[in-house]
Amino acid sequence: MTKSVITRIVGLMAAMLSMGASAATINFDNGSGVYTDAGTGVTATVTVTTVRNQDGLFYNSTENAIGVGDSKTTGAMGYTSGILNGNFSCGLIGCFNEGETITVTFDQQVTIDNIYFRQWENNLLGFGDEVDFTSSGGNLNFNDSDEVIGLLDRFDVDVTTSAFILTPQQEHAETAVYLHSLDFTVS
């Protein structure tokens, strides 16, 4: 074979591989509960569970991300405001709101590459955020991100699934985070 024929074959193989998978990002940048990537057409539907009746899916326009609550004070997943914000059952600052989850369901199978949170606090000296990721493709625990200081933190996932659940944990401190976006691949 000549060099030009080999170059064409390699180029054709690369083109075929690139047609088989498509990388994309979904930004949770509104409070609709339905988010679609324009490039792939993949739709993600978000639902929440909560123990407080008035709470639901909350969009924080300052963070450009979603959580569970009813205001910027209580809208982070896992956090409930305290006495300083009129809630006398949760101490001076606030308390952890057990039972809150965010569920993301896709209209097709995807491989989640990365997930991004806003207002993430790393677990330095036992203080910080911790979130469990549960799916049919595997379970993960997010506690320390690669970011030393940063309000947008990325976690590697590499899980193939059609849905996942995020559950905040209280083991290290009061987890209070927002779901910002995720990178995924469609095969």
C-alpha positions in Angstrom: 0.0 0.0 0.0 1.1 3.5 -0.7 1.4 6.2 1.9 -1.6 8.1 0.5 -3.8 5.0 0.6 -2.9 4.4 4.2 -3.5 8.0 5.1 -7.0 7.8 3.5 -7.9 4.6 5.4 -6.8 6.2 8.7 -8.8 9.3 7.9 -11.9 7.3 7.0 -11.6 5.2 10.2 -11.3 8.4 12.3 -14.3 9.9 10.7 -16.3 6.7 11.3 -15.3 6.6 15.0 -16.3 10.3 15.4 -19.7 9.6 13.9 -20.3 6.9 16.5 -20.1 9.1 19.6 -21.1 12.6 20.3 -19.9 14.6 23.3 -22.2 17.2 24.8 -23.1 19.4 27.8 -26.3 20.0 29.6 -26.5 23.2 31.7 -29.1 23.4 34.4 -29.6 27.1 33.7 -33.3 27.6 34.4 -36.0 26.2 36.7 -38.0 24.4 34.1 -37.0 20.9 35.1 -36.4 19.9 31.4 -33.1 20.5 29.8 -32.1 19.6 26.2 -28.7 19.6 24.5 -29.3 21.2 21.1 -26.4 19.3 19.4 -27.4 15.8 20.4 -31.1 16.3 21.1 -30.7 14.5 24.4 -33.2 15.6 27.0 -32.7 15.4 30.8 -35.7 15.7 33.1 -35.0 16.8 36.7 -37.2 15.9 39.7 -36.6 16.5 43.4 -37.6 15.0 46.7 -37.8 17.0 49.9 -39.2 16.7 53.4 -40.5 20.3 53.4 -43.8 20.8 51.6 -43.0 24.2 50.2 -39.7 23.1 48.7 -39.2 22.0 45.1 -36.8 22.4 42.3 -35.1 25.8 42.8 -33.1 27.7 40.2 -30.6 30.1 41.7 -29.9 32.8 39.0 -26.8 34.0 40.8 -25.2 30.5 40.7 -26.9 29.7 37.3 -27.6 26.2 38.8 -30.4 24.2 40.5 -31.0 22.9 44.0 -33.9 22.0 46.3 -35.7 24.7 48.2 -37.8 27.8 47.8 -35.3 30.8 47.9 -31.7 31.8 47.6 -31.4 31.3 51.3 -32.7 27.7 51.3 -32.3 26.6 47.7 -29.0 24.7 48.0 -29.4 20.9 48.0 -29.1 19.7 51.6 -29.4 23.0 53.4 -32.2 24.6 55.5 -31.9 28.1 56.8 -31.7 28.8 60.6 -32.8 31.4 63.1 -31.0 34.2 61.2 -33.5 33.6 58.4 -36.6 33.0 60.4 -36.4 29.2 60.9 -36.3 28.6 64.7 -36.1 24.8 64.5 -32.6 24.8 62.9 -30.4 26.7 65.2 -28.7 30.0 64.6 -27.2 29.4 61.1 -29.2 26.5 59.8 -29.4 22.7 59.6 -29.0 19.8 57.2 -32.2 18.9 55.4 -32.2 15.1 55.2 -34.3 13.5 52.6 -33.5 15.9 49.8 -32.5 14.4 46.4 -32.1 15.5 42.8 -33.0 12.9 40.2 -31.9 13.4 36.6 -33.5 11.1 34.0 -32.4 11.1 30.3 -34.5 10.1 27.3 -31.8 7.7 26.2 -28.7 6.0 27.5 -25.7 8.3 28.0 -22.2 8.1 29.4 -21.8 10.8 32.0 -18.2 12.1 31.8 -18.1 14.9 34.3 -20.5 16.6 36.7 -20.2 20.2 38.0 -21.4 21.7 41.3 -21.6 25.3 42.4 -20.7 26.5 45.9 -18.8 23.3 46.5 -16.6 23.4 49.7 -13.8 20.9 49.8 -13.5 18.6 52.8 -10.6 20.4 54.5 -10.1 19.5 58.1 -13.4 17.6 58.1 -15.5 20.4 56.9 -17.0 20.4 53.4 -19.6 19.0 51.1 -20.3 15.4 50.3 -22.8 14.0 47.7 -23.6 10.4 46.8 -24.2 9.6 43.1 -26.4 6.5 42.5 -27.2 5.0 39.2 -27.8 1.7 37.4 -24.3 2.1 35.9 -22.5 2.5 39.2 -22.4 4.5 42.5 -19.9 7.2 43.5 -19.3 9.5 46.4 -18.1 13.0 45.7 -16.3 14.7 48.6 -13.0 16.3 47.5 -12.8 17.9 44.1 -9.7 18.7 42.1 -10.3 22.4 42.7 -8.4 23.9 45.6 -10.5 27.1 45.7 -13.3 27.5 43.2 -17.0 27.8 43.2 -17.5 25.6 40.2 -16.1 22.1 40.9 -15.8 19.3 38.5 -16.0 15.6 39.3 -15.1 12.7 36.9 -17.9 10.2 36.6 -17.5 7.9 33.6 -20.8 6.0 34.2 -23.2 4.8 31.5 -26.8 5.2 32.6 -30.2 6.6 31.7 -30.8 8.2 35.2 -29.0 9.1 38.4 -29.8 10.4 41.9 -27.8 12.9 43.9 -28.1 12.7 47.7 -26.3 15.1 49.9 -24.6 13.7 53.0 -24.1 15.4 56.4 -21.1 13.4 57.6 -18.5 16.2 57.4 -20.6 19.3 57.6 -23.7 20.9 56.3 -23.7 20.1 52.6 -25.2 22.9 50.6 -24.6 22.7 46.8 -26.2 23.4 43.5 -26.1 21.2 40.4 -24.6 23.3 37.6 -24.0 21.1 34.5 -22.8 17.8 33.2 -20.7 16.6 30.3 -21.9 13.4 28.6 -21.4 11.2 25.5 -24.0 9.6 23.4 -22.9 6.3 21.7 
